[in-house]
Amino acid sequence: MKTQLPEEEYRYIYFNHMNFAIKTTYKDCNGGIIPRDGGPIPREIMKILNDMHSDFDKEPPEHINEVLVRTENDSWIVGRKSDQREFYVIFEHKNSHLIEINEEVRRLSSTYFSN
């Protein structure tokens, strides 16, 4: 039986373009988006997130609906787009395997965004 990664080992950002809904684990007490350590989202991660978003916005024939990136510090960032929804998960757990990452993203998607 596969074990789930502890919630503190990943963060997610979800955006629905149709109704402008945002769900994220990056929040402060005023609703602003920040990581749990209190500092800004690292520049490397922001660049990757922006690049993924740009890839999703490209016109055909580039219909990209999923991107996985391993960062220099061995974290994983997964971006998925379905219709007008974008979902990004940042895994901070070192040495995770791609199979574990895919299983966790699938579980998160069905748990939080099944509709």
MIVONU-562330 format. One record per atom (N, C-alpha, C, O): x, y, z; residue number from 0; residue in one letter; atom name. Coordinates in steps of 0.02 Angstrom, whole numbers. Atoms other than C-alpha are relative to their C-alpha. Last residue first. Layout:
% residues N
+--------+--------+--------+-----+------+------+
!      x !      y !      z ! seq ! type ! atom !
+--------+--------+--------+-----+------+------+
!      X !      Y !      Z ! NUM !    a !   CA !
...
+--------+--------+--------+-----+------+------+
END
This chain:
% residues 115
+--------+--------+--------+-----+------+------+
!      x !      y !      z ! seq ! type ! atom !
+--------+--------+--------+-----+------+------+
!     58 !    -23 !     39 ! 114 !    n !    N !
!   -823 !    936 !   -485 ! 114 !    n !   CA !
!     19 !     27 !    -65 ! 114 !    n !    C !
!    -24 !     48 !   -104 ! 114 !    n !    O !
!     34 !     53 !     36 ! 113 !    s !    N !
!   -681 !    830 !   -416 ! 113 !    s !   CA !
!    -58 !     25 !    -43 ! 113 !    s !    C !
!    -78 !    -11 !    -89 ! 113 !    s !    O !
!     27 !    -29 !     61 ! 112 !    f !    N !
!   -570 !    976 !   -369 ! 112 !    f !   CA !
!    -38 !    -50 !    -43 ! 112 !    f !    C !
!    -31 !    -51 !   -104 ! 112 !    f !    O !
!     18 !    -70 !     -3 ! 111 !    y !    N !
!   -512 !    952 !   -191 ! 111 !    y !   CA !
!    -39 !     26 !    -60 ! 111 !    y !    C !
!    -76 !     74 !    -54 ! 111 !    y !    O !
!     23 !    -22 !    -66 ! 110 !    t !    N !
!   -506 !    765 !   -163 ! 110 !    t !   CA !
!    -26 !     71 !     -1 ! 110 !    t !    C !
!    -81 !     84 !     25 ! 110 !    t !    O !
!     66 !     29 !    -13 ! 109 !    s !    N !
!   -498 !    707 !   -345 ! 109 !    s !   CA !
!    -29 !     23 !     68 ! 109 !    s !    C !
!    -89 !     28 !     75 ! 109 !    s !    O !
!     48 !    -23 !     49 ! 108 !    s !    N !
!   -359 !    828 !   -389 ! 108 !    s !   CA !
!    -69 !    -28 !     15 ! 108 !    s !    C !
!   -119 !      9 !     12 ! 108 !    s !    O !
!     19 !    -69 !    -16 ! 107 !    l !    N !
!   -266 !    793 !   -228 ! 107 !    l !   CA !
!    -53 !     27 !    -48 ! 107 !    l !    C !
!   -101 !     59 !    -26 ! 107 !    l !    O !
!     40 !      0 !    -62 ! 106 !    r !    N !
!   -269 !    606 !   -259 ! 106 !    r !   CA !
!    -24 !     70 !     19 ! 106 !    r !    C !
!    -82 !     80 !     36 ! 106 !    r !    O !
!     64 !     30 !     17 ! 105 !    r !    N !
!   -210 !    625 !   -440 ! 105 !    r !   CA !
!    -47 !      0 !     61 ! 105 !    r !    C !
!   -106 !     16 !     56 ! 105 !    r !    O !
!     36 !    -51 !     39 ! 104 !    v !    N !
!    -73 !    743 !   -383 ! 104 !    v !   CA !
!    -69 !    -26 !    -19 ! 104 !    v !    C !
!   -118 !     11 !    -15 ! 104 !    v !    O !
!     21 !    -52 !    -47 ! 103 !    e !    N !
!    -20 !    617 !   -249 ! 103 !    e !   CA !
!    -39 !     55 !    -36 ! 103 !    e !    C !
!    -89 !     80 !    -10 ! 103 !    e !    O !
!     54 !     27 !    -42 ! 102 !    e !    N !
!    -15 !    473 !   -372 ! 102 !    e !   CA !
!    -28 !     53 !     47 ! 102 !    e !    C !
!    -88 !     58 !     56 ! 102 !    e !    O !
!     60 !      7 !     41 ! 101 !    n !    N !
!     86 !    575 !   -497 ! 101 !    n !   CA !
!    -59 !    -27 !     40 ! 101 !    n !    C !
!   -116 !     -3 !     32 ! 101 !    n !    O !
!     24 !    -67 !     14 ! 100 !    i !    N !
!    212 !    626 !   -363 ! 100 !    i !   CA !
!    -65 !     -3 !    -41 ! 100 !    i !    C !
!   -113 !     31 !    -24 ! 100 !    i !    O !
!     31 !    -26 !    -62 !  99 !    e !    N !
!    231 !    448 !   -300 !  99 !    e !   CA !
!    -30 !     69 !    -12 !  99 !    e !    C !
!    -85 !     83 !     12 !  99 !    e !    O !
!     61 !     40 !    -10 !  98 !    i !    N !
!    263 !    385 !   -478 !  98 !    i !   CA !
!    -37 !     25 !     62 !  98 !    i !    C !
!    -98 !     33 !     60 !  98 !    i !    O !
!     51 !    -26 !     44 !  97 !    l !    N !
!    388 !    526 !   -508 !  97 !    l !   CA !
!    -66 !    -37 !      8 !  97 !    l !    C !
!   -119 !     -7 !      4 !  97 !    l !    O !
!     -1 !     31 !     66 !  96 !    h !    N !
!    490 !    474 !   -358 !  96 !    h !   CA !
!    -59 !     25 !    -41 !  96 !    h !    C !
!   -111 !     43 !    -13 !  96 !    h !    O !
!     64 !     32 !     18 !  95 !    s !    N !
!    517 !    587 !   -210 !  95 !    s !   CA !
!      7 !    -28 !    -70 !  95 !    s !    C !
!     43 !     -1 !   -112 !  95 !    s !    O !
!     -6 !     70 !     21 !  94 !    n !    N !
!    700 !    617 !   -165 !  94 !    n !   CA !
!    -66 !    -35 !    -12 !  94 !    n !    C !
!    -70 !    -97 !     -7 !  94 !    n !    O !
!    -59 !     20 !     39 !  93 !    k !    N !
!    670 !    779 !    -70 !  93 !    k !   CA !
!     -5 !    -75 !    -17 !  93 !    k !    C !
!    -33 !   -114 !     20 !  93 !    k !    O !
!    -32 !     60 !    -26 !  92 !    h !    N !
!    496 !    825 !    -10 !  92 !    h !   CA !
!     57 !    -20 !    -47 !  92 !    h !    C !
!     46 !    -31 !   -107 !  92 !    h !    O !
!    -63 !    -21 !    -30 !  91 !    e !    N !
!    453 !   1005 !    -58 !  91 !    e !   CA !
!     39 !    -60 !     27 !  91 !    e !    C !
!     95 !    -51 !     52 !  91 !    e !    O !
!    -20 !     52 !    -48 !  90 !    f !    N !
!    316 !    957 !   -179 !  90 !    f !   CA !
!     70 !     18 !     26 !  90 !    f !    C !
!    118 !     22 !    -12 !  90 !    f !    O !
!    -71 !     -5 !    -13 !  89 !    i !    N !
!    240 !   1110 !   -266 !  89 !    i !   CA !
!     16 !    -51 !     56 !  89 !    i !    C !
!     -7 !    -44 !    112 !  89 !    i !    O !
!    -19 !     30 !    -64 !  88 !    v !    N !
!     69 !   1076 !   -340 !  88 !    v !   CA !
!     76 !      3 !      5 !  88 !    v !    C !
!    112 !    -18 !    -40 !  88 !    v !    O !
!    -72 !      7 !     -8 !  87 !    y !    N !
!     -8 !   1184 !   -476 !  87 !    y !   CA !
!     15 !    -28 !     69 !  87 !    y !    C !
!    -14 !     -5 !    119 !  87 !    y !    O !
!    -17 !     28 !    -65 !  86 !    f !    N !
!   -188 !   1172 !   -535 !  86 !    f !   CA !
!     75 !    -12 !      2 !  86 !    f !    C !
!    102 !    -48 !    -40 !  86 !    f !    O !
!    -72 !     15 !     -5 !  85 !    e !    N !
!   -260 !   1272 !   -679 !  85 !    e !   CA !
!     14 !    -20 !     72 !  85 !    e !    C !
!    -11 !     10 !    120 !  85 !    e !    O !
!    -28 !      6 !    -68 !  84 !    r !    N !
!   -445 !   1274 !   -723 !  84 !    r !   CA !
!     74 !    -18 !     -4 !  84 !    r !    C !
!     94 !    -59 !    -45 !  84 !    r !    O !
!    -22 !    -67 !    -21 !  83 !    q !    N !
!   -525 !   1340 !   -884 !  83 !    q !   CA !
!     30 !     -2 !     71 !  83 !    q !    C !
!     33 !     50 !    104 !  83 !    q !    O !
!     48 !    -52 !     19 !  82 !    d !    N !
!   -540 !   1171 !   -970 !  82 !    d !   CA !
!     28 !     68 !     21 !  82 !    d !    C !
!     81 !     88 !     -2 !  82 !    d !    O !
!     59 !     35 !     25 !  81 !    s !    N !
!   -416 !   1061 !   -878 !  81 !    s !   CA !
!    -54 !     52 !    -11 !  81 !    s !    C !
!    -75 !     86 !     36 !  81 !    s !    O !
!     54 !    -44 !     23 !  80 !    k !    N !
!   -241 !   1125 !   -845 !  80 !    k !   CA !
!    -55 !    -44 !    -28 !  80 !    k !    C !
!    -42 !    -90 !    -67 !  80 !    k !    O !
!     51 !     33 !     43 !  79 !    r !    N !
!   -111 !   1036 !   -741 !  79 !    r !   CA !
!    -52 !     52 !    -20 !  79 !    r !    C !
!    -69 !     97 !     19 !  79 !    r !    O !
!     53 !    -44 !     22 !  78 !    g !    N !
!     52 !   1098 !   -665 !  78 !    g !   CA !
!    -47 !    -39 !    -45 !  78 !    g !    C !
!    -26 !    -76 !    -89 !  78 !    g !    O !
!     45 !     29 !     49 !  77 !    v !    N !
!    170 !    991 !   -563 !  77 !    v !   CA !
!    -54 !     51 !    -16 !  77 !    v !    C !
!    -85 !     79 !     29 !  77 !    v !    O !
!     56 !    -45 !     13 !  76 !    i !    N !
!    320 !   1060 !   -471 !  76 !    i !   CA !
!    -40 !    -31 !    -56 !  76 !    i !    C !
!    -14 !    -47 !   -109 !  76 !    i !    O !
!     39 !     11 !     61 !  75 !    w !    N !
!    444 !    938 !   -394 !  75 !    w !   CA !
!    -55 !     53 !     -4 !  75 !    w !    C !
!    -85 !     71 !     47 !  75 !    w !    O !
!     72 !     -4 !    -10 !  74 !    s !    N !
!    581 !    979 !   -268 !  74 !    s !   CA !
!    -34 !    -14 !    -67 !  74 !    s !    C !
!     -2 !    -11 !   -119 !  74 !    s !    O !
!     34 !     65 !     -1 !  73 !    d !    N !
!    756 !    914 !   -298 !  73 !    d !   CA !
!    -73 !      2 !     22 !  73 !    d !    C !
!   -101 !    -49 !     41 !  73 !    d !    O !
!     -5 !     25 !    -68 !  72 !    n !    N !
!    848 !   1077 !   -253 !  72 !    n !   CA !
!    -41 !    -64 !     10 !  72 !    n !    C !
!    -57 !    -83 !     66 !  72 !    n !    O !
!    -70 !     11 !    -17 !  71 !    e !    N !
!    881 !   1116 !   -437 !  71 !    e !   CA !
!      8 !    -29 !     70 !  71 !    e !    C !
!     57 !    -65 !     84 !  71 !    e !    O !
!    -40 !    -60 !    -11 !  70 !    t !    N !
!    697 !   1096 !   -475 !  70 !    t !   CA !
!     72 !    -19 !     19 !  70 !    t !    C !
!     87 !    -77 !     30 !  70 !    t !    O !
!    -40 !     13 !    -60 !  69 !    r !    N !
!    609 !    945 !   -551 !  69 !    r !   CA !
!     48 !     59 !      7 !  69 !    r !    C !
!     85 !     76 !    -39 !  69 !    r !    O !
!    -68 !    -28 !     -1 !  68 !    v !    N !
!    474 !   1000 !   -672 !  68 !    v !   CA !
!     33 !    -20 !     66 !  68 !    v !    C !
!      3 !    -16 !    119 !  68 !    v !    O !
!    -34 !     18 !    -62 !  67 !    l !    N !
!    311 !    917 !   -722 !  67 !    l !   CA !
!     72 !     24 !     -4 !  67 !    l !    C !
!    105 !     15 !    -55 !  67 !    l !    O !
!    -72 !    -12 !      1 !  66 !    v !    N !
!    194 !    993 !   -852 !  66 !    v !   CA !
!     28 !    -20 !     68 !  66 !    v !    C !
!      0 !     -2 !    120 !  66 !    v !    O !
!    -37 !     19 !    -60 !  65 !    e !    N !
!     16 !    942 !   -893 !  65 !    e !   CA !
!     74 !     11 !    -10 !  65 !    e !    C !
!    102 !     -4 !    -63 !  65 !    e !    O !
!     45 !      0 !    -57 !  64 !    n !    N !
!   -118 !   1004 !  -1014 !  64 !    n !   CA !
!     33 !    -24 !     65 !  64 !    n !    C !
!      1 !    -26 !    118 !  64 !    n !    O !
!    -35 !     28 !    -58 !  63 !    i !    N !
!    -14 !   1059 !  -1162 !  63 !    i !   CA !
!    -48 !      2 !     58 !  63 !    i !    C !
!    -77 !     54 !     73 !  63 !    i !    O !
!     45 !     15 !    -55 !  62 !    h !    N !
!   -114 !   1085 !  -1321 !  62 !    h !   CA !
!     35 !    -36 !     57 !  62 !    h !    C !
!     35 !    -98 !     60 !  62 !    h !    O !
!    -39 !     16 !    -60 !  61 !    e !    N !
!     32 !   1149 !  -1426 !  61 !    e !   CA !
!    -43 !    -20 !     60 !  61 !    e !    C !
!    -22 !     -9 !    116 !  61 !    e !    O !
!     10 !     71 !    -16 !  60 !    p !    N !
!    -58 !   1143 !  -1595 !  60 !    p !   CA !
!     33 !    -22 !     65 !  60 !    p !    C !
!     42 !    -83 !     74 !  60 !    p !    O !
!    -15 !     64 !     33 !  59 !    p !    N !
!   -141 !   1252 !  -1540 !  59 !    p !   CA !
!     54 !     11 !    -53 !  59 !    p !    C !
!     59 !     67 !    -78 !  59 !    p !    O !
!     52 !     21 !     47 !  58 !    e !    N !
!   -125 !   1420 !  -1449 !  58 !    e !   CA !
!     18 !    -68 !    -29 !  58 !    e !    C !
!     76 !    -89 !    -25 !  58 !    e !    O !
!    -19 !      1 !     70 !  57 !    k !    N !
!    -12 !   1440 !  -1299 !  57 !    k !   CA !
!    -58 !    -26 !    -43 !  57 !    k !    C !
!    -97 !    -68 !    -23 !  57 !    k !    O !
!     36 !    -51 !     39 !  56 !    d !    N !
!    -97 !   1480 !  -1134 !  56 !    d !   CA !
!     17 !      1 !    -74 !  56 !    d !    C !
!    -14 !     37 !   -112 !  56 !    d !    O !
!     71 !     17 !      3 !  55 !    f !    N !
!    -45 !   1318 !  -1048 !  55 !    f !   CA !
!    -39 !     48 !    -43 !  55 !    f !    C !
!    -89 !     30 !    -74 !  55 !    f !    O !
!      8 !     60 !     42 !  54 !    d !    N !
!    138 !   1348 !  -1092 !  54 !    d !   CA !
!    -73 !    -19 !     -7 !  54 !    d !    C !
!    -95 !    -38 !    -62 !  54 !    d !    O !
!    -10 !    -21 !     70 !  53 !    s !    N !
!    127 !   1524 !  -1021 !  53 !    s !   CA !
!     -8 !    -58 !    -48 !  53 !    s !    C !
!    -38 !    -51 !   -101 !  53 !    s !    O !
!     60 !    -36 !     19 !  52 !    h !    N !
!     55 !   1456 !   -858 !  52 !    h !   CA !
!      5 !     23 !    -73 !  52 !    h !    C !
!    -44 !     18 !   -110 !  52 !    h !    O !
!     53 !     50 !      9 !  51 !    m !    N !
!    197 !   1331 !   -848 !  51 !    m !   CA !
!    -64 !     34 !    -23 !  51 !    m !    C !
!    -97 !     10 !    -70 !  51 !    m !    O !
!    -14 !     36 !     62 !  50 !    d !    N !
!    326 !   1468 !   -876 !  50 !    d !   CA !
!    -54 !    -51 !    -14 !  50 !    d !    C !
!    -76 !    -59 !    -72 !  50 !    d !    O !
!     15 !    -45 !     56 !  49 !    n !    N !
!    247 !   1576 !   -741 !  49 !    n !   CA !
!     11 !    -34 !    -67 !  49 !    n !    C !
!    -29 !    -26 !   -113 !  49 !    n !    O !
!     73 !     -7 !      3 !  48 !    l !    N !
!    248 !   1430 !   -618 !  48 !    l !   CA !
!    -21 !     45 !    -58 !  48 !    l !    C !
!    -69 !     30 !    -93 !  48 !    l !    O !
!     26 !     63 !     27 !  47 !    i !    N !
!    431 !   1393 !   -661 !  47 !    i !   CA !
!    -76 !      4 !     -6 !  47 !    i !    C !
!   -104 !    -17 !    -56 !  47 !    i !    O !
!    -17 !      2 !     72 !  46 !    k !    N !
!    479 !   1575 !   -635 !  46 !    k !   CA !
!    -29 !    -63 !    -32 !  46 !    k !    C !
!    -57 !    -59 !    -86 !  46 !    k !    O !
!     44 !    -48 !     36 !  45 !    m !    N !
!    385 !   1582 !   -470 !  45 !    m !   CA !
!     14 !     -1 !    -74 !  45 !    m !    C !
!    -32 !      1 !   -114 !  45 !    m !    O !
!     67 !     29 !      4 !  44 !    i !    N !
!    473 !   1423 !   -411 !  44 !    i !   CA !
!    -47 !     46 !    -37 !  44 !    i !    C !
!    -87 !     23 !    -78 !  44 !    i !    O !
!     -4 !     57 !     45 !  43 !    e !    N !
!    647 !   1491 !   -451 !  43 !    e !   CA !
!    -70 !    -31 !    -10 !  43 !    e !    C !
!    -89 !    -47 !    -66 !  43 !    e !    O !
!     -3 !    -24 !     69 !  42 !    r !    N !
!    604 !   1658 !   -369 !  42 !    r !   CA !
!      1 !    -57 !    -50 !  42 !    r !    C !
!    -34 !    -53 !   -101 !  42 !    r !    O !
!    -66 !     -5 !     30 !  41 !    p !    N !
!    556 !   1575 !   -205 !  41 !    p !   CA !
!     -3 !     18 !    -74 !  41 !    p !    C !
!    -46 !     -5 !   -111 !  41 !    p !    O !
!     -9 !     61 !     39 !  40 !    i !    N !
!    379 !   1613 !   -145 !  40 !    i !   CA !
!     68 !      6 !    -35 !  40 !    i !    C !
!     81 !     58 !    -66 !  40 !    i !    O !
!     32 !      2 !     66 !  39 !    p !    N !
!    403 !   1758 !    -25 !  39 !    p !   CA !
!      9 !    -69 !    -32 !  39 !    p !    C !
!     54 !   -107 !    -14 !  39 !    p !    O !
!    -34 !    -39 !     51 !  38 !    g !    N !
!    445 !   1729 !    157 !  38 !    g !   CA !
!    -36 !     -4 !    -66 !  38 !    g !    C !
!    -87 !    -38 !    -72 !  38 !    g !    O !
!      9 !    -71 !    -10 !  37 !    g !    N !
!    332 !   1675 !    301 !  37 !    g !   CA !
!     35 !     43 !    -52 !  37 !    g !    C !
!     22 !    103 !    -54 !  37 !    g !    O !
!    -57 !    -25 !    -39 !  36 !    d !    N !
!    394 !   1495 !    312 !  36 !    d !   CA !
!     -2 !     75 !      8 !  36 !    d !    C !
!     42 !    104 !     39 !  36 !    d !    O !
!      7 !     12 !    -72 !  35 !    r !    N !
!    219 !   1434 !    263 !  35 !    r !   CA !
!     58 !     27 !     41 !  35 !    r !    C !
!     51 !     39 !    101 !  35 !    r !    O !
!    -16 !     69 !    -21 !  34 !    p !    N !
!    229 !   1514 !     91 !  34 !    p !   CA !
!     -2 !     -6 !     76 !  34 !    p !    C !
!     -3 !     44 !    112 !  34 !    p !    O !
!    -70 !      6 !    -22 !  33 !    i !    N !
!    137 !   1677 !     56 !  33 !    i !   CA !
!     14 !    -73 !     17 !  33 !    i !    C !
!    -32 !   -110 !     32 !  33 !    i !    O !
!    -34 !     62 !     15 !  32 !    i !    N !
!    -26 !   1723 !    -33 !  32 !    i !   CA !
!     73 !      4 !     21 !  32 !    i !    C !
!    111 !     46 !     -4 !  32 !    i !    O !
!    -53 !     -8 !     49 !  31 !    g !    N !
!   -129 !   1857 !     49 !  31 !    g !   CA !
!     38 !    -65 !    -10 !  31 !    g !    C !
!     39 !   -108 !     35 !  31 !    g !    O !
!     19 !     29 !     65 !  30 !    g !    N !
!   -289 !   1805 !    137 !  30 !    g !   CA !
!     52 !      9 !    -54 !  30 !    g !    C !
!     43 !    -15 !   -110 !  30 !    g !    O !
!     41 !    -48 !     37 !  29 !    n !    N !
!   -265 !   1923 !    284 !  29 !    n !   CA !
!    -20 !    -26 !    -68 !  29 !    n !    C !
!    -49 !     11 !   -108 !  29 !    n !    O !
!     62 !    -11 !    -36 !  28 !    c !    N !
!   -204 !   1785 !    402 !  28 !    c !   CA !
!    -46 !     50 !    -35 !  28 !    c !    C !
!   -106 !     52 !    -20 !  28 !    c !    O !
!    -13 !    -29 !    -65 !  27 !    d !    N !
!    -75 !   1729 !    274 !  27 !    d !   CA !
!    -67 !     15 !     33 !  27 !    d !    C !
!   -119 !     -2 !      5 !  27 !    d !    O !
!     41 !    -55 !    -25 !  26 !    k !    N !
!   -107 !   1608 !    134 !  26 !    k !   CA !
!     26 !     27 !     66 !  26 !    k !    C !
!     51 !    -11 !    108 !  26 !    k !    O !
!    -45 !    -57 !    -12 !  25 !    y !    N !
!     -5 !   1490 !     23 !  25 !    y !   CA !
!    -43 !     59 !     21 !  25 !    y !    C !
!    -59 !    102 !    -20 !  25 !    y !    O !
!    -26 !      9 !    -67 !  24 !    t !    N !
!   -111 !   1332 !     40 !  24 !    t !   CA !
!     49 !     56 !     18 !  24 !    t !    C !
!     75 !     58 !     74 !  24 !    t !    O !
!    -72 !      7 !     -8 !  23 !    t !    N !
!   -211 !   1388 !   -109 !  23 !    t !   CA !
!     18 !    -15 !     72 !  23 !    t !    C !
!    -20 !      2 !    118 !  23 !    t !    O !
!    -11 !     41 !    -60 !  22 !    k !    N !
!   -384 !   1395 !   -182 !  22 !    k !   CA !
!     75 !     -9 !      5 !  22 !    k !    C !
!    108 !    -24 !    -44 !  22 !    k !    O !
!    -69 !     17 !    -17 !  21 !    i !    N !
!   -430 !   1532 !   -305 !  21 !    i !   CA !
!     -2 !    -41 !     64 !  21 !    i !    C !
!    -35 !    -23 !    113 !  21 !    i !    O !
!    -11 !     33 !    -66 !  20 !    a !    N !
!   -598 !   1554 !   -389 !  20 !    a !   CA !
!     74 !    -17 !      7 !  20 !    a !    C !
!    106 !    -40 !    -39 !  20 !    a !    O !
!    -55 !    -32 !    -36 !  19 !    f !    N !
!   -600 !   1677 !   -535 !  19 !    f !   CA !
!     10 !    -27 !     70 !  19 !    f !    C !
!     35 !      8 !    114 !  19 !    f !    O !
!     31 !    -36 !    -56 !  18 !    n !    N !
!   -770 !   1610 !   -595 !  18 !    n !   CA !
!     51 !     35 !     45 !  18 !    n !    C !
!     34 !     62 !     98 !  18 !    n !    O !
!     71 !    -15 !     12 !  17 !    m !    N !
!   -722 !   1549 !   -769 !  17 !    m !   CA !
!    -31 !     42 !     56 !  17 !    m !    C !
!    -67 !     89 !     42 !  17 !    m !    O !
!      8 !    -60 !     41 !  16 !    h !    N !
!   -532 !   1563 !   -753 !  16 !    h !   CA !
!    -74 !     19 !     -9 !  16 !    h !    C !
!    -89 !     78 !    -22 !  16 !    h !    O !
!     52 !     13 !     48 !  15 !    n !    N !
!   -526 !   1439 !   -608 !  15 !    n !   CA !
!    -13 !     65 !    -39 !  15 !    n !    C !
!    -36 !    114 !    -10 !  15 !    n !    O !
!     34 !    -59 !     26 !  14 !    f !    N !
!   -362 !   1449 !   -513 !  14 !    f !   CA !
!    -50 !    -22 !    -53 !  14 !    f !    C !
!    -33 !    -59 !    -99 !  14 !    f !    O !
!     53 !     17 !     48 !  13 !    y !    N !
!   -283 !   1319 !   -399 !  13 !    y !   CA !
!    -32 !     64 !    -23 !  13 !    y !    C !
!    -47 !    108 !     18 !  13 !    y !    O !
!     34 !    -60 !     23 !  12 !    i !    N !
!   -119 !   1339 !   -304 !  12 !    i !   CA !
!    -49 !    -22 !    -54 !  12 !    i !    C !
!    -30 !    -57 !   -101 !  12 !    i !    O !
!     35 !     -3 !     65 !  11 !    y !    N !
!    -44 !   1197 !   -206 !  11 !    y !   CA !
!    -30 !     69 !    -12 !  11 !    y !    C !
!    -43 !    107 !     34 !  11 !    y !    O !
!     43 !    -58 !      1 !  10 !    r !    N !
!     85 !   1164 !    -70 !  10 !    r !   CA !
!    -35 !      1 !    -68 !  10 !    r !    C !
!     -8 !    -25 !   -117 !  10 !    r !    O !
!     21 !    -28 !     64 !   9 !    y !    N !
!    174 !   1003 !    -31 !   9 !    y !   CA !
!    -43 !     62 !     12 !   9 !    y !    C !
!    -72 !     70 !     65 !   9 !    y !    O !
!    -52 !     10 !     50 !   8 !    e !    N !
!    275 !    922 !    108 !   8 !    e !   CA !
!    -21 !     23 !    -69 !   8 !    e !    C !
!     16 !     14 !   -117 !   8 !    e !    O !
!    -51 !    -53 !     -5 !   7 !    e !    N !
!    166 !    995 !    246 !   7 !    e !   CA !
!     56 !     -8 !    -51 !   7 !    e !    C !
!     98 !     37 !    -57 !   7 !    e !    O !
!     22 !    -62 !     30 !   6 !    e !    N !
!     21 !    887 !    185 !   6 !    e !   CA !
!     54 !     54 !      3 !   6 !    e !    C !
!     58 !     96 !    -43 !   6 !    e !    O !
!     30 !    -45 !    -49 !   5 !    p !    N !
!    115 !    726 !    227 !   5 !    p !   CA !
!    -16 !     67 !    -32 !   5 !    p !    C !
!     22 !     91 !    -75 !   5 !    p !    O !
!    -49 !    -47 !    -26 !   4 !    l !    N !
!    147 !    620 !     72 !   4 !    l !   CA !
!    -35 !     45 !     51 !   4 !    l !    C !
!    -92 !     65 !     40 !   4 !    l !    O !
!      8 !    -67 !     26 !   3 !    q !    N !
!     23 !    480 !     55 !   3 !    q !   CA !
!     55 !     44 !     30 !   3 !    q !    C !
!     77 !     33 !     86 !   3 !    q !    O !
!     15 !    -49 !    -50 !   2 !    t !    N !
!     80 !    303 !     84 !   2 !    t !   CA !
!     -6 !     68 !    -32 !   2 !    t !    C !
!     26 !     83 !    -82 !   2 !    t !    O !
!    -39 !    -62 !      4 !   1 !    k !    N !
!     68 !    170 !    -49 !   1 !    k !   CA !
!    -21 !     47 !     55 !   1 !    k !    C !
!    -80 !     50 !     73 !   1 !    k !    O !
!     42 !    -59 !      0 !   0 !    m !    N !
!      0 !      0 !      0 !   0 !    m !   CA !
!     44 !     62 !      0 !   0 !    m !    C !
!     90 !     68 !     40 !   0 !    m !    O !
+--------+--------+--------+-----+------+------+
END
